[in-house]
Structure formats: structure tokens, C-alpha cells
Amino acid sequence: MKAQETQSRVLKRCMLEHPAIADKMKYQFARICQLIGETAEKPSDVAYAVKSIHRGMEYCPEDAELLACLCKLYMRVCYA
């Protein structure tokens, strides 16, 4: 969670100061959100993971890995 917060700050600052590497920072933020989604186990973790993945999809809306992770989380919730 701390990595996500830190990367979010880095991304916002990077977009203003270094727009050339903003895409790499967006991708990194999406990967952090994906890791949070993959490690969620408890129901409260799953709710946070879904929110996290939605935040990642704001920057990378067509990322197949994020979408797959989100689907797995929804399937875990629906079929639990």
C-alpha cells in the first residue's frame, strides 16, 4: 500500500517535471496495483485490491494484466 501511495506521488510529480518518462511511471503504477490485487486474501483485502486496480486502470485503461487480475478478484468474491 505504501508503494502505491509513493508511486502515485512520483507519477503526479513526473507528469509535471518529466513528461517524457510519464508512460513508464504509469506502467509501474499499474504493476503495483496488480501486485496488490494478486496478494489479496481476506474480504477486506479484496475490496481494497479492487479499488487499487481501478486506480491503476485510470492510467492504463486497456492493460490486459490489470483486467485479468480484476476478473479473478470478482470471481473470487462471487463464487466464495
FENMO-V873065 format. One record per residue. N is the residue number from 1. SS is DSSP state (A for helix, B for strand, O for the rest). PSI is psi in radians with two decimals (none if undefined). Layout:
n | ss | psi
N | SS | PSI
N | SS | PSI
This chain:
n | ss | psi
1 | O | -0.69
2 | A | -0.65
3 | A | -0.69
4 | A | -0.76
5 | A | -0.75
6 | A | -0.80
7 | A | -0.58
8 | A | -0.76
9 | A | -0.74
10 | A | -0.75
11 | A | -0.80
12 | A | -0.74
13 | A | -0.69
14 | A | -0.67
15 | A | -0.52
16 | A | -0.76
17 | A | -0.60
18 | O | 1.26
19 | A | -0.32
20 | A | -0.53
21 | A | 0.22
22 | A | -0.65
23 | A | -0.68
24 | A | -0.67
25 | A | -0.63
26 | A | -0.75
27 | A | -0.74
28 | A | -0.73
29 | A | -0.73
30 | A | -0.69
31 | A | -0.68
32 | A | -0.77
33 | A | -0.67
34 | A | -0.75
35 | A | -0.67
36 | A | -0.74
37 | A | -0.67
38 | A | -0.42
39 | A | -0.01
40 | O | 2.29
41 | O | -0.87
42 | O | 2.75
43 | A | -0.65
44 | A | -0.59
45 | A | -0.67
46 | A | -0.73
47 | A | -0.76
48 | A | -0.67
49 | A | -0.71
50 | A | -0.78
51 | A | -0.70
52 | A | -0.78
53 | A | -0.65
54 | A | -0.66
55 | A | -0.72
56 | A | -0.61
57 | A | -0.26
58 | A | -0.60
59 | A | -0.53
60 | O | 1.31
61 | O | -0.40
62 | O | 0.42
63 | O | 2.01
64 | A | -0.62
65 | A | -0.70
66 | A | -0.75
67 | A | -0.71
68 | A | -0.72
69 | A | -0.70
70 | A | -0.72
71 | A | -0.75
72 | A | -0.71
73 | A | -0.76
74 | A | -0.67
75 | A | -0.66
76 | A | -0.68
77 | A | -0.77
78 | A | -0.59
79 | O | 0.32
80 | O | none
